[in-house]
Amino acid sequence: MQLSIIIVNFNVKYFLEQCLCSVSMACRNIEAEVFVVDNNSSDGSKDFFAGRFDAVKFIWSQENVGFSKANNLALAEAIGQYILFLNPDTILPEDCLEKTLAFFEDKKDMGAMGIRMIDGSGNFLKESKRAFPSLFTSFCKLSGLTSLFPSSRIFGRYYLGELDENKNHRVDVLAGAFMLIRKSILDKIGGFDERFFLYGEDVDLSYRIQQAGFQNVYFSESTMIHFKGESTNRGSLKYVRLFYGAMSLFVKKHYSSGLARFYNLLIRVAIWIKALFSAIAHMLKRMFGKVKPGTVEARCLIIAGETEFDFIRSVLQENNRQQEIIGRINPGSAVTGDAMGSLQQLSGLVVKENATEIIFCTDDFSTKEAISIIQQLKEEIFFRFHFAGTFSIVGSKYEKSAGDFIAISRTT
């Protein structure tokens, strides 16, 4: 077995559904096995996936055991030469796994690999490459200095902002959303530390891989989408506190006790600074913020064949979505049937029709092509994905907010 893919699900069944479709296409030329560990979801995930995705090995936990332990449950059964830890709210291009495995194959000193990630609006996700959380880098991150000076070697070091996102690099930390690791290394150092319930587990594992004498590499030659389907607002104080707790655990584990105490004090100061800035921003927004207009209809282009176009249109109507469907874009180079244009004419039609939303029906063309389009047209456009045979349409407008989905009746 060349590859074992491990995905942990917690109340994001619609995102997982689309993810599994993209994984299936990415594994067409690879001998692979896929595990999904469900952390006792309350959204009906078990019934939703009953009788579906026969090639996937589902593990249904009776309680939420956390991200680390859930991954380790599947890791204990995995037999692939390589292990891919993958988030459920992701979309892979078809050639992603072949590219990464080929790059990995002849590099004996490489222990783990992450890839270039974008959000659902086409924006680069800076957590694709990170440094270890030293005292100063963590302070800059949590106090907001990193956001103010993202490309600085000093203040932007947490996300290695000085490194070109379009080139391969040796880095410290890889994101747990896509973490490809040699199984032989995990057999030596162990999987995720189960003391990390949420956040920080990827930092710890990246650190232990380096300590074992191997390199962590950021791979820029393939790009995947990470929708951020989870409910935690990454700009909120709740997230900051959760993240602080994980970083505190990391420091206690790997740094000296004196340094760890000073680190904790410094991070507490950073949290108070973050809270102060958030309160000031909230106050200014209330004082000077513009009054939001009423609900504005999205102007939607659907890239699909005729059959899928009719299906998507009926789904939007069934869900009473505030969308004005402009028309269908043919996935090929020709304009056929009732299509208003071809894929090659898309950028011009977006401008001409003042489109604000695009839905990709990816059974008619590649997800790699869709990801390329998203990066070209990312300004002010909301993108959604739908794979044929699935019961959802998913997307994400903002990096720091939870993803959005349209649920489809299974009898539709």
N, C-alpha and C positions, 0 to 999 in steps of 0.2 A: 504494500500500500504506500503510495507516494505521499499522500496528503490527508490529514485529518482536520476538519473544520469544526470548531466549537463555537456555538452561539448561545448566549444566555438571554432568555426572554422574561420580561416582567411587564405585563399590561400594555404591550405594544404589538398586538397580534396582526394588525393591518400592515404595519411596517415590516414585520417579520415575514409576512406572506410575500410581499414584493421582493424582499431580500433573498428569500429562498429561490425565487424564480431566477434572479440574476446569478446566484451561486450555481444553480443547475446549468445554466448556459456557460458559465466560466469554467465548469468542470468537464465539459464535453470531451476534451482530449487528455484528461488527467484521471489516473486511478485514485479516486478519493472517496472518503466517507464523511458524512455530515451528522453532527450531533446538535440537538437543541435541548437545552436544559431549561425548564420552566420553573421559576421561583414562586410557585403557588400563586399565579396570576388570578385576579378577581374579575377579569374582563371576558371570561368564557373561552379562553384560549384552547383549553383541552377539547371541548366540543367543536370548536371552530376548525381545528386541524384533524379531527377524527376522520380516518379514511382517506386522507390527502397526503401528498408528498411521501409516497411509500418508501423511497430510498433514504429518507431521513430517520435517524434514530432519536426518538423523543424520550427524554427523561423527565418525569413529572414529580417534582419535589413537593412534599406535603407542607412545607413551610418556606418562607423567604430566608434562605441561608446566606444571602449576600452574593456579590459578584464573584469574589475569589473562590469560595467553596463550591459554588455552582460550576464554575469552569473546571475545577479539580475533579468533580464527579465524573465528567466526561473524559478528562485527561487520563483517568485511571483505566478507561476502556479503549482509548485511542491506540491505533497500531501504525499510523502513518510515519514515514521518515521525517516529515515536517508537520508541525502543528500550527494552525492558523486560528488565533483568537479573534473573533469578528463580532462586532455589534449588530443587533437585529435591525437597526434603523439606518441601514447602508444599502447602496446599490453599487455593484461591481461591473466594470466593463468586461466584455467577453474575453479579452486577451490578458486580463490582469494577472491571473494566477500562473499562466504559462510564462509570462514575462518575469514575474518575481522569482519563480522557482528556477528558471534558467539563469538568472543573475546570481542567485544564491549558490548554485550547484558547484562551481569551481572555486569558491572563495572559502577556504578552510578556516580562516581566522574570523569569519563573520558568524555571529551568534544569532542575531535577530534582525528583522527588517520591518520597517513601516513604509507607507506610501503617501503620496500627495493626496490630501483630502480637501474637498470643497463642500460648502453647505448647499442647501437646496436652492439658493439664489445664485450660485456660481462663484461665491467668494472663497478665497483660500482660507483654510482653517489653520491658524498658526500653531495649534497644538500638535500638528503633524511632526514637528521637530522641536525638542525642548532640551534645556540644560537641567542638571540636577539642582534641587532647591537649596542652594546655599543661603546663608543668613541674608545677604544683601539682595540676591535675586528674588527671593521670596518676599522680602519687604517691598521691593519695587513692584512686584506683581500685584500684591494685595492692596497696596496703597494707591495704585492707579498710575504710577510713574511709567510702568511698562507700556500702558495704553497711550500715554502722552508722547513717549519717545520710542515707538516700536522698532525702529531700525538702528537704535543706538547699541554699540557694543557693551556699554555700561548699563544703562537703564533697561534696554530691551533684551538682555541676555537670557531671560527665562525662556523666551520663545526663539532664541537664536536668530533674532531679527536681522542680523548682519549677513546671514547666509542666504544665498539666492534660492528661492523656493523651486526654481526650474532646473536645479542641478542636484546631483547626488552628493551626499555628505555623510561623514561619520558624525554621529550625534550622541548625546547622553541618553535621552529618554524617548521612547516610542509610545505612541498612543495605544491604549488597549482596544480601541475601536477596530484596529487592524494591526495585529502583531504576529508576524510569521517567524517561527523559531524552530531550530533543529530539535527533533525529539531527543537525540542523544544528549544534548545539553540539559534539557529539562529532567532527564533521568538522573543527571549528576547533581543539579542544584535544587531540584524540586519545582513545583508549579507555583501558583500564586500563594502568598502568605495569607492565610485565612483570618488573620487579625484585622486585615483591611476589609471592611464590610462594603464600602462604596468610596471610590476615589483613592488614588495613591498606590493602588496595587500594581499598576503598570510602571510607576516610578521605581518601586521596590524591586520588581522583577528585572527591569532594565539595569539597575544598579548591580544586582547579583550576577547578571550575565557579564557585565564588564569586570567585576571582581574575579570571575572565573577565567578571565583572560581573552574574552571574545569581544568583537566589535558590534555596536548597534549602528545600523545604516538607514538613512532616510533615502528612499528611492523615488525619484521625481518623474520617471518615465512611464508611469501609469497613474491615473487619477480616478478616485472613487468619490461618491457622494455620501456624506454623513448628515442625515437630516436632523439629528438631535431630537428624536421622538420622545425623549423622557420628559417628565413633568417638572423637574427642578429648573427654575429660572436661574441661569448662570450669572445673571447680573444681580441677584438678590443676596441679602445678608445671610439667608439660610444656606445658600451654596457656599458662601465665603466661610461660614462656620464649619460646614461639613468638610470642606477642603482643608481648612486649618487643622481640624482634628486628624485628618489623614497625614498631612505633612508633619504634624507633631509626632505622630507614631513613627514615621519614617526616620525622623531626626533622633528620637530616643533609641531606635534600633541600631542605627549606623554611625552616629556621632558620639563624642565623649559626653559624659553627664553634664559637665560644666557648660559646654557649648550648647547642649540641648536646652538647658534652663535659660540661657541668654536668648536662644532662638525663640523659645516660647514667649518670652517677654516682648521681643521685637515684633513678633507676629500679632500679639494682642494689640500693640500700638497701631499696627497697620490696619487691623480690623476697625479700631475706633476711628481712624482717619477715613476709611472707606465709609463707615456709617455717617460721619459728619458730611462728607461730600454728597452722599445719597440724600441726606436730609435737606441740604442746601439746594440740590438739583430739583427735588420734589417741590420745595417752597417756591423756587423761581418758576417752575412749570405752572404751578397754581396761580401765580401772580401775573405772569406774562404769556403763558401758553395760549395758543389760538384755540378757539372753540372748534371742535371737530364737526364737520358737516355730517349730514345723515348718511346712511349706508349707500355707498357708490357701487353700481354694478360693475363687475369685472367684464372686460371685453376679451373673449376667449377664442383662441385658435386651437384646433384639435388636429394633431398630426396622426393620421390613421388611414387605413383602408376603409372602403365604404361600409362594410359590415360593422367594424369596431366603432366607426364614427356614429352610426345609428344607435349602437349600444350605449356609448358614453353620453350621447345627447339624452337618451331616455333616463339614464341614471341621474343626471343633473336635474332633470325635471322632477323625477321622483323625490329627490331630496330638497326640492324647493331652493336650490342654490341661487344666489344673486349673481347670475352670470348671463351675459348676452353672448350667445354663440355666434361669432362672426362667420365661421365656415370651416371647411376641411382643407387641410394641406396634404397633398399626396406625398407619401414617404419616398417615392422614387423620383427620377429626373423628369418624367413626363407628367403632364396634367391630364388626368383621366376622370371620366364620369362627372360628378358634381363638384370636383375639387376646384377651389378658387386659385390654386397655384401649386407649384412643386416645392420640394425641400430647398432647392437652390434659390428660390425666390422668397424664402421665409423672411430674411432680414428686411427686405424692402416692404413686404406686406405688413410686418409689425409696425413699421413707421407709418405707412399709408393708412392703415386701419386703426391706428392708435391702440394696438392690442396691449393688454396688461397681464394676460395669463396665457400659458401654453400647456396643453396636456399632451404628453407623449404616450402613444399606444405602441409599446416596444416590440410587439410581435411582428410588426411590419418593417422595422429597421433596427439597427443595433443600438444597444445602450451606450456603447462607446461613442457613436455618432451623436446621440442625445446629450451626453456629457460635454462633448465638444461644442455643441450649439449653445448649451447653457452658459458656458464660459464666454462665448462671443456676444450673447444677448442679455447678459446678466442685469443690466441697468433697468430698474423699475419693472421687471418682469417676474411674475410668480410662476414657477414651474411645478407640474405634477406628473406622476408616473402611474401607468396602469399596464400590467402584464396580462395577456389574454388568459382567460380561465380563472382569474382571481376575482375577489369580491370587494375590492377596495381601490381607491385612488389616493395616493399619498403625496405630500409635498411639505415644504417648510419655507416660510418667508424670512425668518430672522435667525441669526446664529445663536442668540441667547434665549430664544423662546422655544417652547415645545412645538413639535411638528403638527401638521394638520392633515386630516384624512376625511374622505367621503366613503361611508360604508354602503355597500350594495347588498340588497336583499338576495339571499342565496337562491331565490326562486325567480329572480329577474331574468 
